[in-house]
Amino acid sequence: MARTTRIIWGKWDCSTCSTKGISAEPPPGETQPRCPHCGNPREQNAGEAAYLDNARDSSGRVLGANVADTAREVAIATAGADWTCGRCGGDNRAGNPQCDGCGASRNDALAPRNLGGSALPLLSSGKGLAALILTVMVPLGGWGGFHLYTTNYTQDLPGTITSLHWQHTVDLQTFVPATTGDWHAGLVESPAVMPVNGAGESPGVADIRDCEQRHHHDEQYACGTENVCVQKSRSVDDGQDCHEVCSTSDNGNGSFTETCDDVCSTSSHTEYYEECHDQTKYCSRSIDLEWCTYDTWRWEAAGQVELHGEDPAPGTTDLPWPGQGSGELQRTVRSEDYQVEYTIPEETGPKTTWDPVADQADFLGLRLGQKVRATVGWEGNVLSVHR
């Protein structure tokens, strides 16, 4: 990668008579250029900093540049930035050990050089702060950060048990004869066994009949070969593409350093092609098996009764079940449900929520007015209750 550099003199505007576009190249015998109209010498830090307004080519190279092409010019341009005397405010070249205006030593009178603007004044303004928030704070958090905050937000609030509800259900089932069907391969005739006290039954299989062929499944089988083509892609190298990229930097003394580099990159394109090969071909065929009707027994619902209540009295050790008689070839199946209601005070008003209780023993341990702690989310939704 080749690099070239050159020193270019900029232009400046006279702050005394407002003449524009004066060359910053110092004339022979002078350390600073002067205004051709009023004779005012250029001062880097008095609003007369140099600038480049030349056109540039596609690489960024300055066109029509005033190049520093003598040893004297190069020495001035590469000596460093001008410095301002802290005593008299005079502008001096970097190589001056003392001020041209008052004779003060550079080490005693040196003041920080201002290259004509910095980021700090921008940030001190309202627009600068707004830009900082938009360009820095928003990408770091923004709506995504707000969503994450609200998703993870919780708070613990006191609550009270305001209602207790329970329900006991008894389902009656009867063991009855039934006719159904199944695949013949899985059927073996066996006698039915009747339940005793609602248990110990076996449905049995009897009178297998009316068998017929039905579709059971599809089977895949090898039925020859076939040529299969798959579209693929690959990257093809197009070689290197090189071009010049130029940039300039302010030397702080009326000159600029232009640096040009050859930047090369490898380009490529995607090529599509087909890859074909022979492979085993598979066909599908229907597999039919025998489906038969047979007689058996099964449990069927015969009725349901419920008993429910609220707020059991203190000292209750067992809640009643509804009566449901069962006869021969019958059984009963019990189910239970226990719910507790909590009321949680919030700024927008009291909020109630119901929560299931695991079993009767846990349920009977709860009392109306009992205090609890509720974990509530961002929108007031109750996430959990701790009793």
C-alpha positions in Angstrom: 0.0 0.0 0.0 1.6 3.3 -1.2 1.3 6.5 0.8 2.0 10.1 -0.4 2.0 13.3 1.6 2.3 17.0 0.7 2.0 20.3 2.6 -0.7 22.6 1.3 -1.1 26.3 2.2 -4.6 27.3 3.1 -6.4 30.6 2.8 -7.5 33.2 5.5 -9.8 36.1 5.8 -8.5 39.4 7.2 -10.3 40.4 10.4 -9.2 44.1 10.0 -10.5 44.9 6.5 -12.5 41.8 5.7 -10.5 40.8 2.6 -11.3 37.2 1.8 -9.3 34.2 0.5 -5.8 35.5 1.2 -3.0 32.8 0.7 -1.6 31.7 4.1 1.8 31.1 2.4 4.4 33.4 4.1 6.2 35.6 1.6 10.1 35.5 1.4 11.6 37.2 4.5 8.3 37.1 6.5 7.2 34.5 9.1 3.5 35.3 8.5 1.6 36.5 5.4 0.0 39.9 5.5 -3.2 41.3 4.1 -2.5 42.8 0.6 -4.9 45.6 1.3 -4.3 46.8 4.9 -1.0 45.1 5.8 -2.5 43.2 8.8 -0.4 40.1 9.6 -2.4 36.8 9.9 -3.0 35.6 13.5 -4.0 32.0 13.9 -6.1 32.7 17.1 -7.7 36.0 16.2 -10.4 34.7 13.9 -7.9 34.3 11.0 -7.3 30.5 11.1 -6.6 29.0 7.7 -9.1 27.0 5.8 -9.3 25.0 2.5 -12.1 25.8 0.1 -10.6 24.1 -2.9 -12.5 21.5 -4.9 -11.5 17.9 -4.5 -11.5 14.9 -6.8 -13.3 11.6 -6.2 -10.4 10.4 -4.0 -10.5 13.5 -1.8 -7.3 15.0 -3.2 -7.3 18.8 -3.1 -7.4 20.4 -6.6 -5.4 23.5 -7.5 -3.5 23.3 -4.2 -0.8 25.8 -3.2 1.9 23.3 -2.3 4.7 24.2 0.1 7.6 23.4 -2.3 10.6 25.1 -0.8 12.7 24.0 2.2 11.8 27.2 4.1 8.1 26.7 3.6 8.2 23.0 4.6 10.3 23.9 7.7 7.7 26.5 8.8 4.7 24.2 8.1 6.2 21.2 9.9 7.5 23.0 12.9 4.2 22.8 14.7 1.2 24.8 15.6 1.4 28.6 16.2 1.3 29.7 19.8 -0.3 32.7 21.5 1.5 34.9 24.0 -0.3 34.8 27.3 1.0 38.4 28.1 0.3 40.4 25.0 -1.9 38.0 23.0 0.5 38.1 20.0 0.6 35.2 17.5 3.9 33.4 17.1 5.3 30.6 15.0 6.1 27.3 16.7 9.8 27.7 16.4 9.9 31.1 18.2 11.4 30.8 21.6 10.0 34.2 22.7 7.2 36.4 21.7 7.7 38.6 18.6 5.5 41.3 20.2 6.7 41.7 23.8 9.7 39.5 24.0 8.2 37.2 26.7 9.7 33.7 27.0 7.5 31.1 25.4 7.6 28.9 28.5 6.4 31.9 30.7 3.8 33.3 28.2 2.4 30.2 26.5 -1.4 30.0 26.3 -3.4 27.0 24.9 -4.0 27.4 21.2 -7.6 27.3 20.0 -7.9 25.8 16.5 -11.2 27.5 16.0 -13.9 25.5 17.8 -14.3 22.4 19.9 -17.0 20.0 21.0 -17.4 21.6 24.4 -19.3 24.8 23.4 -21.7 22.5 21.5 -22.4 20.4 24.5 -22.9 23.4 26.7 -25.8 24.6 24.6 -29.3 23.3 24.7 -29.0 21.8 21.2 -25.8 20.1 22.2 -27.4 18.4 25.2 -30.3 17.3 23.2 -28.0 15.8 20.6 -26.1 14.0 23.3 -29.3 12.5 24.7 -30.5 11.5 21.2 -27.2 10.0 20.0 -26.0 8.4 23.2 -28.7 7.9 25.8 -31.4 6.6 23.4 -29.2 3.8 21.8 -28.2 2.7 25.2 -31.7 2.4 26.6 -34.5 4.0 24.6 -37.9 2.2 24.4 -36.1 -1.1 24.7 -34.7 -0.1 28.1 -38.1 1.3 29.2 -39.8 -2.0 28.2 -37.1 -4.0 30.1 -37.6 -1.8 33.2 -41.4 -2.2 33.2 -41.2 -5.9 32.5 -39.0 -6.5 35.5 -40.7 -3.9 37.8 -42.4 -5.4 40.9 -43.5 -4.1 44.3 -44.8 -5.8 47.5 -48.1 -4.6 48.8 -50.1 -5.6 51.9 -53.4 -7.5 51.3 -56.2 -9.2 53.2 -58.2 -12.4 52.7 -61.8 -11.2 52.0 -63.5 -14.5 50.9 -63.1 -18.3 51.0 -64.9 -20.6 48.6 -65.0 -24.4 48.4 -66.8 -26.9 46.2 -67.1 -30.8 46.5 -68.3 -32.7 43.4 -69.3 -36.4 43.2 -69.7 -38.0 39.7 -71.7 -41.2 39.4 -70.5 -43.7 36.7 -72.1 -46.9 35.6 -70.4 -49.9 34.0 -72.4 -50.7 30.9 -72.1 -52.9 27.8 -70.9 -51.2 24.6 -70.2 -51.9 21.0 -67.0 -50.4 19.4 -64.3 -51.2 16.9 -60.6 -51.7 16.6 -57.9 -53.2 14.4 -58.2 -57.0 14.4 -54.5 -57.6 15.0 -54.8 -56.1 18.5 -58.0 -57.9 19.5 -58.1 -61.1 21.6 -61.4 -62.4 22.9 -61.6 -62.4 26.7 -64.5 -62.5 29.2 -65.6 -59.3 30.9 -65.0 -59.0 34.7 -67.6 -57.0 36.6 -66.5 -54.5 39.2 -66.9 -55.1 42.9 -67.5 -52.0 45.0 -66.6 -49.9 41.9 -63.2 -51.5 41.3 -61.5 -54.6 39.8 -63.3 -54.6 36.5 -62.0 -55.7 33.1 -63.9 -54.6 30.0 -63.3 -57.8 28.0 -63.6 -58.5 24.2 -66.4 -60.6 22.8 -68.1 -61.5 19.5 -65.5 -60.1 17.1 -67.4 -59.6 13.8 -68.1 -57.6 10.6 -64.3 -57.3 9.8 -63.4 -55.3 6.7 -60.3 -53.9 5.1 -59.5 -50.3 6.0 -56.7 -47.9 5.3 -54.2 -48.2 8.1 -51.2 -46.2 6.9 -49.0 -45.4 3.9 -45.8 -47.3 3.4 -42.7 -46.0 1.6 -40.7 -48.4 -0.5 -37.8 -48.3 -3.0 -39.1 -48.3 -6.6 -36.0 -47.5 -8.7 -33.6 -44.6 -9.0 -34.0 -41.0 -10.0 -31.7 -38.1 -11.0 -31.9 -35.3 -8.5 -30.4 -31.8 -9.1 -29.7 -29.3 -6.3 -29.0 -25.7 -6.9 -25.9 -24.5 -5.2 -23.9 -21.3 -5.0 -20.2 -20.4 -4.7 -18.2 -17.2 -4.4 -16.0 -16.3 -7.4 -13.0 -14.0 -6.9 -13.1 -11.0 -9.3 -9.6 -9.7 -8.2 -8.5 -6.6 -6.4 -9.9 -3.2 -6.8 -7.6 -0.4 -5.7 -8.3 3.3 -5.4 -6.7 6.3 -3.8 -8.2 7.9 -0.6 -7.0 11.3 0.6 -7.5 13.3 3.8 -6.2 16.5 5.2 -5.3 17.6 8.7 -4.9 21.2 10.0 -1.3 22.0 11.2 -2.5 25.0 13.1 -0.1 27.4 11.3 -1.8 28.2 8.0 -0.9 24.9 6.4 -2.5 21.5 6.0 -1.0 18.0 5.6 -2.6 16.0 2.8 -2.2 12.2 3.1 -3.1 9.9 0.3 -3.2 6.1 0.6 -3.9 3.3 -2.0 -6.8 1.3 -0.5 -7.4 -2.1 -2.1 -10.2 -4.5 -1.6 -11.0 -7.9 -3.1 -14.3 -8.1 -4.9 -16.3 -11.2 -5.7 -19.6 -12.3 -7.1 -21.9 -15.2 -6.4 -22.2 -17.9 -9.1 -25.1 -20.4 -9.1 -24.9 -23.9 -10.5 -26.6 -27.3 -10.3 -25.2 -30.4 -8.8 -26.9 -33.6 -10.0 -26.7 -37.2 -8.8 -28.6 -40.5 -8.9 -30.4 -41.6 -5.8 -32.9 -44.2 -4.7 -36.5 -43.3 -5.6 -39.2 -44.0 -3.0 -42.9 -44.6 -3.8 -45.8 -44.7 -1.5 -48.5 -47.4 -1.2 -51.5 -47.8 1.0 -51.5 -50.5 3.6 -54.9 -51.9 4.5 -55.7 -53.9 7.6 -58.8 -55.5 9.1 -61.1 -53.4 11.2 -63.6 -55.3 13.3 -66.6 -54.6 15.5 -66.8 -56.2 18.9 -68.7 -56.1 22.2 -67.1 -54.8 25.5 -67.9 -52.9 28.6 -67.1 -49.3 29.7 -67.8 -46.7 32.4 -70.3 -44.0 31.4 -71.4 -40.9 33.3 -74.7 -41.4 35.1 -75.1 -38.2 37.2 -73.4 -35.5 39.2 -74.0 -33.8 42.5 -72.3 -30.7 44.0 -72.0 -29.2 47.4 -70.3 -25.8 47.9 -70.0 -23.1 50.5 -68.1 -20.0 51.7 -66.1 -18.9 54.7 -66.0 -22.0 56.8 -66.5 -21.4 60.5 -63.4 -21.4 62.7 -62.6 -24.8 64.1 -64.0 -26.7 61.1 -61.8 -29.8 60.5 -63.7 -31.4 57.6 -66.0 -30.1 54.9 -69.1 -32.3 53.9 -69.5 -34.2 50.7 -72.8 -34.5 48.8 -74.7 -37.8 49.2 -74.6 -40.0 46.1 -75.7 -43.6 46.4 -74.3 -46.2 44.1 -75.6 -49.6 43.2 -74.2 -52.7 41.6 -72.0 -51.9 38.6 -71.6 -48.3 39.7 -68.9 -46.2 41.2 -68.4 -42.6 42.5 -65.5 -40.2 41.6 -64.8 -37.3 43.9 -63.2 -33.9 42.9 -62.6 -30.9 45.1 -61.9 -27.2 44.5 -60.8 -24.5 47.0 -60.4 -20.8 46.2 -59.3 -17.8 48.3 -60.0 -14.1 47.5 -57.5 -11.4 48.3 -58.1 -7.7 48.4 -55.1 -5.5 47.8 -55.3 -1.7 48.2 -53.8 0.4 45.3 -53.8 4.1 44.4 -56.5 3.5 41.8 -58.7 1.6 44.2 -58.8 -1.9 45.9 -58.0 -4.8 43.6 -59.3 -8.3 44.2 -57.8 -11.6 42.9 -58.7 -15.3 43.3 -56.1 -17.9 43.9 -56.5 -21.7 44.1 -55.6 -23.6 47.3 -53.9 -27.0 47.1 -56.0 -29.1 49.5 -58.6 -29.0 52.2 -56.1 -29.0 55.1 -54.4 -25.8 53.7 -57.8 -24.2 52.9 -59.1 -24.8 56.5 -56.0 -23.1 57.8 -57.0 -19.8 56.3 -59.2 -17.1 58.0 -61.1 -14.1 56.8 -59.2 -10.9 57.5 -55.9 -12.7 57.5 -53.0 -10.5 56.3 -51.0 -11.4 53.2 -48.2 -9.9 51.0 -48.8 -9.5 47.3 -46.2 -9.0 44.6 -47.7 -6.7 42.0 -46.3 -5.9 38.5 -46.1 -2.6 36.5 -49.7 -2.5 35.4 -51.1 -3.6 38.8 -51.4 -7.2 37.9 -50.9 -9.6 40.9 -48.0 -11.9 40.2 -48.0 -13.9 43.5 -49.4 -13.8 47.0 -47.5 -14.9 50.1 -49.6 -16.0 53.1 
